[in-house]
Amino acid sequence: MISKKTKYALKALLFLAREYNKGPILIADLARDERIPKKFLELILLALKNAGVLQSKKGKGGGYSLARPPREISMGRVIRVLEGPLAPVPCVSETAYARCEECDDEWSCGIRLVMKDVRDAMAQILDNATLADVLERIEQEKQKSDGALFYAI
């Protein structure tokens, strides 16, 4: 499961993606609109800035904005920044590999073989889902629910 920190980060990034090219957004406004504790949000946004996902501007007209277009920021990248590797066990991690102490033969380990498939499937989905893709999916779901509501009346 992803942490509350990562959920808040994704909510904040989707907000910033909706506001892309409209200028920086103040932390206070983002925290209020997305109902995220401001102090917690500050730490999250700083981590994303340090990872190159966000940029900030100080002073009047300042705040945070995406460092790249929403189409270039994947969910996988964000999750890795905040959670670390996607791999469910260290022996299948591509970025933080570690051999399992209890494993005699890692190459024929059934757990490893299945968890590698899990890692690959997660990476495939998350690395190919950009902020722009998620916004499009949200809009599609809203249109479906509006249509369902129209037909229910």
Phi, psi and chi 1 to 4 in degrees:
 res  aa     phi    psi   chi1   chi2   chi3   chi4
   1 MET       -  147.1  -77.8 -165.6  -99.3      -
   2 ILE   -84.2  153.2   61.5  172.4      -      -
   3 SER   -77.5  165.5   64.8      -      -      -
   4 LYS   -60.4  -35.7 -172.6  159.5 -102.5 -173.6
   5 LYS   -56.9  -46.2  178.0 -179.3 -178.7  179.0
   6 THR   -69.6  -38.4  -60.5      -      -      -
   7 LYS   -60.7  -46.2  -75.8 -177.3 -176.0  178.8
   8 TYR   -62.1  -40.6  -75.8  157.6      -      -
   9 ALA   -61.2  -44.8      -      -      -      -
  10 LEU   -65.5  -40.8  -67.5  169.4      -      -
  11 LYS   -60.0  -46.0  -76.8 -179.3   68.3  167.2
  12 ALA   -63.2  -43.3      -      -      -      -
  13 LEU   -65.9  -37.5  -71.1  169.9      -      -
  14 LEU   -66.4  -37.8  -71.5  168.7      -      -
  15 PHE   -61.1  -48.4 -177.9   93.9      -      -
  16 LEU   -64.7  -32.8  -67.8  171.1      -      -
  17 ALA   -67.0  -39.8      -      -      -      -
  18 ARG   -63.7  -31.0  -85.1 -168.6  -62.9  -83.5
  19 GLU   -98.6   12.8  -59.2  -62.6  -44.0      -
  20 TYR   -56.5  139.1 -173.3   68.4      -      -
  21 ASN    70.5   14.2  -81.6  -25.0      -      -
  22 LYS  -106.9    6.9  -66.0 -178.5 -177.2  175.9
  23 GLY    97.9  169.9      -      -      -      -
  24 PRO   -63.9  150.6  -17.3   28.2      -      -
  25 ILE  -112.3  132.9  -55.4  -67.2      -      -
  26 LEU   -69.3  143.1  -67.4  172.5      -      -
  27 ILE   -57.2  -42.3  -68.2  176.9      -      -
  28 ALA   -59.8  -41.4      -      -      -      -
  29 ASP   -68.4  -42.8  -66.0  -19.1      -      -
  30 LEU   -63.3  -45.3 -176.2   51.6      -      -
  31 ALA   -61.5  -44.6      -      -      -      -
  32 ARG   -65.3  -50.5 -179.3 -165.8   65.1 -123.2
  33 ASP   -66.6  -33.2  -68.9   -6.8      -      -
  34 GLU  -101.7    2.9  -68.9  -59.9  -46.4      -
  35 ARG    53.5   54.3  -63.9 -169.3  -45.1  -90.5
  36 ILE  -117.4  131.5  -59.0  170.7      -      -
  37 PRO   -55.1  127.8  -23.5   32.6      -      -
  38 LYS   -59.3  -46.2 -174.5  177.8  174.8 -144.2
  39 LYS   -62.5  -41.4  -72.2  -71.8 -177.7 -168.4
  40 PHE   -65.1  -42.4 -163.6   24.3      -      -
  41 LEU   -62.3  -38.3 -177.5   59.4      -      -
  42 GLU   -57.2  -44.5  -72.4  172.3   -6.3      -
  43 LEU   -65.1  -40.7  -63.4  171.5      -      -
  44 ILE   -64.1  -47.9  -67.0  166.8      -      -
  45 LEU   -65.6  -35.4  -63.5 -178.7      -      -
  46 LEU   -63.5  -43.6 -175.8   60.3      -      -
  47 ALA   -61.6  -40.9      -      -      -      -
  48 LEU   -70.0  -33.8  -68.5  169.4      -      -
  49 LYS   -66.7  -45.8  178.7 -175.0  175.0 -145.1
  50 ASN   -62.6  -25.9  -69.4  -21.8      -      -
  51 ALA   -88.7   -1.8      -      -      -      -
  52 GLY    84.5   10.5      -      -      -      -
  53 VAL   -82.3  -35.3  175.7      -      -      -
  54 LEU  -118.9  163.2  -65.6  177.3      -      -
  55 GLN  -130.3  157.0   58.0 -170.5    9.0      -
  56 SER  -131.3  157.3   65.5      -      -      -
  57 LYS  -132.4  130.5 -179.0  179.6  174.0 -169.8
  58 LYS   -91.7  160.2  -67.3 -177.2 -179.3 -176.1
  59 GLY    85.5 -166.8      -      -      -      -
  60 LYS   -60.0  132.3 -173.7  175.0  169.5  119.1
  61 GLY    77.3   13.5      -      -      -      -
  62 GLY   -88.3 -178.9      -      -      -      -
  63 GLY   143.0 -158.7      -      -      -      -
  64 TYR  -112.4  148.3  -81.4   91.2      -      -
  65 SER  -148.9  164.6   58.6      -      -      -
  66 LEU   -66.6  141.7  -62.0  178.5      -      -
  67 ALA   -79.0  -20.5      -      -      -      -
  68 ARG  -140.1  166.2  -65.8 -170.2  -35.8 -106.9
  69 PRO   -60.4  150.4  -21.8   32.0      -      -
  70 PRO   -54.4  -28.4  -24.1   32.0      -      -
  71 ARG   -71.8  -14.2 -179.6   97.6   23.1 -128.6
  72 GLU  -105.6    4.4  -65.0  178.3   17.3      -
  73 ILE  -115.0  114.3  -59.3  172.4      -      -
  74 SER   -92.8  154.3   75.4      -      -      -
  75 MET   -62.2  -37.4  -58.6  -79.0  -80.2      -
  76 GLY   -59.6  -43.0      -      -      -      -
  77 ARG   -61.2  -46.0  168.6  118.9 -166.4  -91.2
  78 VAL   -63.4  -45.6  174.4      -      -      -
  79 ILE   -63.4  -41.3  -68.7  170.5      -      -
  80 ARG   -63.7  -38.5  -76.4 -176.0 -171.9   93.7
  81 VAL   -59.6  -43.2  165.1      -      -      -
  82 LEU   -94.1  -29.8  -62.8  166.2      -      -
  83 GLU  -108.2  -19.7  -58.8  -77.5  -18.3      -
  84 GLY    94.3 -160.4      -      -      -      -
  85 PRO   -58.7  150.3  -20.0   29.7      -      -
  86 LEU   -77.1  -19.4  -63.2  177.0      -      -
  87 ALA   -60.1  133.2      -      -      -      -
  88 PRO   -74.9  -19.1   19.1  -23.9      -      -
  89 VAL  -136.2  147.4  -68.6      -      -      -
  90 PRO   -63.9  -25.1    9.2  -13.9      -      -
  91 CYS   -73.9   -7.6   64.9      -      -      -
  92 VAL  -114.2    5.8  -62.4      -      -      -
  93 SER   -72.9  136.3  176.2      -      -      -
  94 GLU   -86.8  -19.7  -68.4 -174.8   -8.6      -
  95 THR  -113.3  -17.7   58.4      -      -      -
  96 ALA  -139.6   45.4      -      -      -      -
  97 TYR   -56.3  137.5  169.1   83.7      -      -
  98 ALA  -150.8  135.8      -      -      -      -
  99 ARG   -72.0  139.3 -175.7  177.1  169.9   85.3
 100 CYS   -74.9  128.9  -62.3      -      -      -
 101 GLU   -60.4  -37.1  -67.2  176.8   23.3      -
 102 GLU   -83.0   -1.9   66.0  -80.7   -2.6      -
 103 CYS   -91.9  126.2 -166.8      -      -      -
 104 ASP   -81.6  -41.3  -66.5  -30.5      -      -
 105 ASP  -137.9   92.4 -179.8   11.5      -      -
 106 GLU   -62.4  -28.6  116.4  175.7  -13.0      -
 107 TRP   -73.4  -22.7  -59.2  109.7      -      -
 108 SER  -113.0   13.4   64.0      -      -      -
 109 CYS   -71.8  121.6  173.8      -      -      -
 110 GLY   -64.1  -36.6      -      -      -      -
 111 ILE   -62.9  -47.6  -64.2  167.7      -      -
 112 ARG   -59.9  -43.5 -179.7 -174.3  166.5  -79.2
 113 LEU   -61.5  -43.2  -65.5  170.6      -      -
 114 VAL   -71.7  -42.3  171.9      -      -      -
 115 MET   -66.6  -27.2  -68.3  -59.0  132.8      -
 116 LYS   -66.5  -40.6 -178.0 -179.1  179.2  -52.5
 117 ASP   -63.1  -40.3  -68.7  -16.4      -      -
 118 VAL   -62.0  -48.0  170.2      -      -      -
 119 ARG   -58.2  -46.5 -178.4 -146.5   58.3 -151.1
 120 ASP   -62.8  -41.6  -68.0  -14.2      -      -
 121 ALA   -66.4  -44.5      -      -      -      -
 122 MET   -61.7  -46.1  -76.2  178.6   52.1      -
 123 ALA   -62.8  -41.4      -      -      -      -
 124 GLN   -59.0  -46.5  170.8   67.9   24.0      -
 125 ILE   -70.2  -52.2  -67.0  166.3      -      -
 126 LEU   -70.0  -35.3  -65.8  171.5      -      -
 127 ASP   -75.6  -18.3  -69.9  -20.9      -      -
 128 ASN  -102.8    2.1  -72.2  -58.2      -      -
 129 ALA  -105.0  104.6      -      -      -      -
 130 THR   -90.5  167.9   66.9      -      -      -
 131 LEU   -58.1  -39.5  -64.1  177.1      -      -
 132 ALA   -62.9  -41.1      -      -      -      -
 133 ASP   -61.3  -42.3  -64.9  -29.1      -      -
 134 VAL   -65.6  -42.4  175.1      -      -      -
 135 LEU   -60.5  -39.7  -69.1  178.7      -      -
 136 GLU   -64.0  -41.8  -72.2  170.1   16.4      -
 137 ARG   -64.2  -40.0  -71.7 -179.0   70.9  176.7
 138 ILE   -60.5  -45.7  -69.2  168.0      -      -
 139 GLU   -62.8  -41.7 -156.7   48.8   47.4      -
 140 GLN   -61.5  -42.5  -71.3  170.2   -2.7      -
 141 GLU   -66.4  -38.4  -71.3  -57.3  -44.8      -
 142 LYS   -62.8  -42.5  -77.3 -178.4 -179.1  176.9
 143 GLN   -64.8  -39.4  -71.6  175.2    3.8      -
 144 LYS   -62.0  -46.4  -80.0 -174.5 -160.4  174.7
 145 SER   -69.4  -34.0   65.5      -      -      -
 146 ASP   -65.1  -39.9  -70.3  -13.5      -      -
 147 GLY   -65.9  -39.9      -      -      -      -
 148 ALA   -65.9  -38.1      -      -      -      -
 149 LEU   -66.5  -40.8 -177.7   61.5      -      -
 150 PHE   -60.9  -43.8  174.2   75.2      -      -
 151 TYR   -73.8  -23.3  -73.1  114.3      -      -
 152 ALA   -77.0  -18.8      -      -      -      -
 153 ILE   -80.2      -  -66.0  176.3      -      -
